């Protein structure tokens, strides 16, 4: 590398792993509404480097908190090397007994999103019924396992038999189904939840959310984590059956994990403990080479990935 950051406070990173996260598509839309201070900040500018979560090694530093050789995770460019002028937003990796790529999943943003959405927003109780969409995804696979740890009955949905089997056999869901094979989603939800749903962890939005509203129990809770079904639409779908939240006193709450940074140390300690014990597992789908980053990203909107999609840069 010819680049020198001498005279400029910052760090130069050699990017090792990059995450393919659905929210990034939202920032590629001209209709994107900026939310400063969160990952949903301003839209990407045409011709600029796309930014997203990554794991990297520090190769040069003029910042007192970072030194050459440190491993970090946080927002970085979709490129081999990135200079970060304000590295305070980066998280230094001190525990390296698990694959570094886990910091783009179970030990990173998706892990926090799953933990906060399920425990802080949904406040689960033993014996409650839980429905998770995108059950084999980077967040959904963790929510299902958290639900089982809590003593809940959890059912997930996914877009292929392979993912359904993964949810049941690997992640321990009580049951799972392929929503693409269900001509009547409402009937499927009634079949799997004959007495209704206490908690819905929503990763897709749209028509799925509309159907779930009809099957929520009184005082049910919905964590709106993502709405991947809407990101490629010119006009977003409205939510049907919304009136159901009134007589049933259903709570729907959206959130961004950056509002819960203070919880990360607590979550990291818990996740590492369960990973060591084998009571928490994590599955990744790794595409090799920066040249495959675009196709891997597009693939998550067509269900081609199995579990969390990441890019190994080199």
C-alpha positions as CSV (number, residue, x, y, z in Angstrom):
1,X,0.0,0.0,0.0
2,X,1.3,3.4,-1.0
3,X,-1.2,5.3,1.1
4,X,0.1,7.0,4.3
5,X,-2.2,8.4,6.9
6,X,0.7,10.4,8.5
7,X,-0.6,13.9,9.6
8,X,-4.2,12.7,9.5
9,X,-5.9,11.2,12.6
10,X,-7.5,8.0,11.5
11,X,-6.8,4.3,10.6
12,X,-6.2,2.5,7.4
13,X,-8.0,-0.8,7.2
14,X,-7.4,-3.9,5.2
15,X,-10.9,-5.3,4.8
16,X,-11.2,-9.0,5.4
17,X,-14.9,-9.7,5.5
18,X,-17.9,-7.7,4.3
19,X,-21.6,-8.2,5.2
20,X,-24.5,-8.3,2.7
21,X,-27.3,-6.7,4.7
22,X,-30.7,-6.0,3.3
23,X,-30.9,-2.5,4.8
24,X,-28.2,-1.4,2.4
25,X,-30.7,-1.7,-0.5
26,X,-32.8,0.9,1.2
27,X,-29.9,3.4,1.1
28,X,-29.7,2.8,-2.7
29,X,-33.2,4.3,-3.3
30,X,-33.8,7.9,-4.3
31,X,-36.8,7.8,-2.0
32,X,-34.6,6.9,1.1
33,X,-35.3,9.1,4.1
34,X,-32.2,9.9,6.0
35,X,-32.0,8.9,9.7
36,X,-28.7,10.6,10.9
37,X,-26.8,8.7,13.6
38,X,-28.1,5.3,12.5
39,X,-27.1,2.8,9.8
40,X,-30.0,4.3,7.8
41,X,-28.3,7.6,7.2
42,X,-28.1,9.4,3.8
43,X,-28.5,7.6,0.5
44,X,-25.4,6.3,-1.3
45,X,-24.2,8.7,-4.0
46,X,-23.8,7.2,-7.5
47,X,-20.1,6.5,-8.2
48,X,-19.2,6.5,-4.5
49,X,-17.9,3.6,-2.5
50,X,-20.8,1.6,-0.9
51,X,-20.4,1.4,2.8
52,X,-21.6,-1.4,5.1
53,X,-20.4,-3.6,8.0
54,X,-17.1,-5.3,7.7
55,X,-14.3,-6.9,9.6
56,X,-10.8,-5.5,9.0
57,X,-7.2,-5.4,10.2
58,X,-5.6,-2.1,11.0
59,X,-2.5,-1.7,8.9
60,X,-1.7,2.0,9.8
61,X,-3.0,4.2,12.6
62,X,-2.5,7.7,13.9
63,X,-5.3,7.3,16.4
64,X,-4.2,6.5,20.0
65,X,-6.9,3.9,20.5
66,X,-5.8,1.7,17.6
67,X,-2.5,0.2,16.6
68,X,-1.3,-1.8,13.6
69,X,-2.5,-5.4,13.8
70,X,-5.7,-4.7,15.6
71,X,-8.8,-6.4,14.3
72,X,-12.0,-4.3,14.2
73,X,-15.6,-4.5,13.0
74,X,-17.9,-1.6,12.0
75,X,-18.8,0.4,8.9
76,X,-16.3,0.3,6.1
77,X,-16.1,0.4,2.3
78,X,-16.8,-2.3,-0.2
79,X,-13.2,-2.3,-1.2
80,X,-9.9,-3.9,-0.2
81,X,-8.6,-0.9,1.8
82,X,-10.5,1.9,3.5
83,X,-9.3,4.9,5.4
84,X,-11.5,5.8,8.4
85,X,-10.9,9.3,9.7
86,X,-13.2,8.9,12.8
87,X,-12.5,5.4,14.0
88,X,-14.3,5.9,17.3
89,X,-17.3,4.2,15.6
90,X,-15.2,1.0,15.1
91,X,-15.4,-1.8,17.5
92,X,-12.1,-3.4,18.5
93,X,-12.1,-7.2,18.5
94,X,-10.5,-8.7,21.6
95,X,-11.9,-12.2,21.5
96,X,-10.6,-14.1,18.5
97,X,-11.4,-17.7,19.4
98,X,-14.3,-17.8,16.9
99,X,-14.1,-16.9,13.2
100,X,-13.6,-13.2,12.7
101,X,-16.6,-13.3,10.3
102,X,-18.8,-14.0,13.3
103,X,-18.5,-10.2,14.1
104,X,-20.7,-9.6,11.0
105,X,-23.3,-12.0,12.5
106,X,-23.8,-13.6,15.9
107,X,-21.2,-11.3,17.5
108,X,-22.1,-8.2,15.6
109,X,-25.0,-6.1,14.4
110,X,-27.4,-9.1,13.6
111,X,-26.8,-10.5,17.0
112,X,-27.6,-7.2,18.7
113,X,-30.7,-6.8,16.5
114,X,-31.9,-10.3,17.4
115,X,-31.2,-9.9,21.1
116,X,-32.7,-6.4,21.5
117,X,-35.7,-7.1,19.3
118,X,-36.6,-10.3,21.1
119,X,-35.8,-9.6,24.7
120,X,-36.0,-5.8,25.1
121,X,-39.0,-5.1,22.8
122,X,-41.0,-8.4,22.9
123,X,-40.4,-9.3,26.6
124,X,-41.0,-13.0,26.1
125,X,-42.4,-15.3,28.7
126,X,-42.0,-19.0,29.0
127,X,-44.7,-20.9,27.1
128,X,-45.6,-18.1,24.7
129,X,-45.9,-18.7,20.9
130,X,-43.3,-17.0,18.7
131,X,-43.3,-16.7,14.9
132,X,-40.1,-15.7,13.1
133,X,-40.0,-14.7,9.4
134,X,-36.7,-15.3,7.5
135,X,-36.0,-18.0,10.1
136,X,-32.7,-19.1,8.6
137,X,-31.4,-15.6,8.0
138,X,-28.6,-13.8,10.0
139,X,-31.1,-12.5,12.6
140,X,-33.9,-15.0,12.4
141,X,-31.7,-18.0,13.2
142,X,-30.7,-16.3,16.5
143,X,-34.2,-15.2,17.4
144,X,-35.4,-18.8,17.1
145,X,-32.6,-20.0,19.4
146,X,-33.3,-17.3,21.9
147,X,-37.0,-18.2,21.9
148,X,-36.1,-21.8,22.7
149,X,-33.8,-20.8,25.5
150,X,-36.6,-18.9,27.0
151,X,-39.0,-21.8,26.9
152,X,-41.2,-20.5,24.0
153,X,-42.8,-22.5,21.2
154,X,-41.3,-21.1,18.0
155,X,-42.2,-21.6,14.4
156,X,-40.3,-20.0,11.5
157,X,-40.9,-19.5,7.8
158,X,-38.3,-19.5,5.0
159,X,-38.1,-19.6,1.2
160,X,-36.8,-23.1,0.5
161,X,-36.9,-26.7,1.9
162,X,-33.1,-26.4,2.7
163,X,-33.7,-23.3,4.9
164,X,-36.8,-24.9,6.6
165,X,-34.7,-28.0,7.4
166,X,-31.9,-25.8,8.7
167,X,-34.3,-23.9,11.0
168,X,-35.7,-27.2,12.5
169,X,-32.6,-29.4,12.5
170,X,-29.8,-26.9,13.2
171,X,-31.4,-24.0,15.0
172,X,-34.0,-26.0,17.0
173,X,-37.2,-24.4,15.9
174,X,-40.2,-26.4,17.0
175,X,-41.5,-26.2,13.4
176,X,-41.0,-24.3,10.2
177,X,-42.6,-24.0,6.7
178,X,-41.8,-22.8,3.2
179,X,-44.1,-19.8,2.7
180,X,-43.7,-20.1,-1.1
181,X,-45.5,-23.4,-0.9
182,X,-48.5,-22.0,1.0
183,X,-51.3,-20.8,-1.3
184,X,-53.1,-19.4,1.7
185,X,-50.7,-17.8,4.2
186,X,-53.5,-17.2,6.7
187,X,-54.5,-20.8,6.7
188,X,-50.8,-21.8,7.3
189,X,-50.6,-19.5,10.3
190,X,-53.8,-20.9,11.7
191,X,-52.4,-24.4,11.2
192,X,-49.2,-23.7,13.0
193,X,-50.7,-21.4,15.6
194,X,-54.2,-22.6,16.3
195,X,-54.5,-20.4,19.4
196,X,-52.7,-17.4,18.0
197,X,-49.3,-15.7,18.1
198,X,-47.9,-14.0,21.1
199,X,-44.7,-12.6,19.5
200,X,-44.0,-12.0,15.9
201,X,-40.4,-11.1,14.9
202,X,-40.8,-9.4,11.6
203,X,-38.0,-9.4,9.0
204,X,-40.2,-9.0,5.8
205,X,-43.1,-6.7,6.3
206,X,-45.7,-6.4,3.5
207,X,-48.4,-9.0,3.0
208,X,-46.8,-11.3,5.6
209,X,-47.2,-8.7,8.3
210,X,-50.8,-8.1,7.2
211,X,-51.7,-11.7,7.6
212,X,-49.9,-12.1,10.9
213,X,-52.0,-9.2,12.4
214,X,-55.1,-11.3,12.1
215,X,-53.5,-14.1,14.1
216,X,-52.0,-12.2,16.9
217,X,-53.2,-12.9,20.4
218,X,-54.5,-10.1,22.7
219,X,-51.5,-8.0,24.0
220,X,-49.2,-9.5,21.4
221,X,-45.9,-7.9,20.6
222,X,-44.3,-7.4,17.2
223,X,-40.7,-6.4,16.7
224,X,-40.3,-4.7,13.3
225,X,-36.7,-5.5,12.5
226,X,-36.7,-5.4,8.7
227,X,-39.1,-5.3,5.7
228,X,-37.1,-6.9,3.0
229,X,-40.2,-7.5,0.9
230,X,-40.5,-3.8,0.3
231,X,-37.0,-2.7,-0.5
232,X,-37.2,-3.3,-4.3
233,X,-40.7,-1.9,-4.8
234,X,-41.2,1.4,-6.5
235,X,-44.3,1.9,-4.3
236,X,-44.3,0.2,-0.9
237,X,-47.3,-1.9,-0.1
238,X,-49.7,-0.7,2.6
239,X,-50.2,-2.8,5.7
240,X,-53.6,-4.6,5.6
241,X,-55.6,-5.5,8.7
242,X,-54.0,-2.8,10.8
243,X,-57.2,-2.2,12.7
244,X,-56.6,-5.5,14.4
245,X,-54.0,-3.9,16.7
246,X,-56.7,-1.8,18.4
247,X,-59.1,-4.4,19.8
248,X,-56.3,-6.8,20.5
249,X,-54.0,-4.2,22.0
250,X,-51.1,-5.4,19.9
251,X,-47.9,-3.4,20.1
252,X,-45.7,-2.9,17.1
253,X,-42.3,-1.4,17.6
254,X,-39.6,-0.6,15.1
255,X,-36.0,-0.1,16.1
256,X,-32.4,0.2,15.0
257,X,-29.7,-1.6,16.9
258,X,-27.5,1.5,17.0
259,X,-29.9,2.9,19.7
260,X,-28.7,0.0,21.9
261,X,-25.0,0.3,21.7
262,X,-24.8,0.3,25.5
263,X,-26.1,-3.2,25.5
264,X,-23.4,-4.7,23.3
265,X,-20.9,-5.6,26.0
266,X,-23.6,-7.4,27.9
267,X,-24.8,-9.2,24.8
268,X,-21.3,-10.1,23.6
269,X,-20.5,-11.8,26.9
270,X,-23.7,-13.8,26.8
271,X,-23.3,-14.8,23.1
272,X,-19.7,-16.0,23.7
273,X,-20.8,-18.0,26.7
274,X,-23.5,-19.8,24.8
275,X,-21.3,-20.3,21.7
276,X,-18.6,-22.0,23.9
277,X,-21.2,-24.2,25.5
278,X,-22.7,-25.2,22.2
279,X,-26.1,-23.9,23.2
280,X,-26.0,-21.3,20.5
281,X,-24.9,-22.0,16.9
282,X,-24.4,-19.8,13.9
283,X,-24.4,-20.5,10.1
284,X,-22.9,-18.3,7.4
285,X,-23.0,-18.3,3.6
286,X,-19.5,-17.2,2.4
287,X,-18.9,-15.8,-1.1
288,X,-15.2,-15.6,-2.0
289,X,-13.7,-12.5,-3.6
290,X,-14.7,-8.8,-3.8
291,X,-15.6,-9.4,-7.5
292,X,-18.6,-11.5,-6.3
293,X,-19.8,-8.9,-3.8
294,X,-22.5,-7.4,-6.1
295,X,-24.0,-10.8,-7.2
296,X,-24.0,-12.0,-3.6
297,X,-25.8,-8.9,-2.4
298,X,-28.4,-9.2,-5.2
299,X,-28.9,-12.8,-4.3
300,X,-30.2,-12.1,-0.8
301,X,-33.3,-10.5,-2.4
302,X,-33.9,-13.7,-4.4
303,X,-33.4,-16.1,-1.6
304,X,-30.2,-17.6,-3.1
305,X,-28.2,-17.3,0.2
306,X,-28.6,-19.8,2.9
307,X,-28.2,-18.1,6.3
308,X,-26.1,-15.0,6.8
309,X,-24.4,-13.8,3.5
310,X,-20.9,-12.5,3.8
311,X,-18.0,-11.8,1.4
312,X,-14.5,-12.9,2.1
313,X,-12.5,-10.2,0.4
314,X,-9.3,-12.2,-0.2
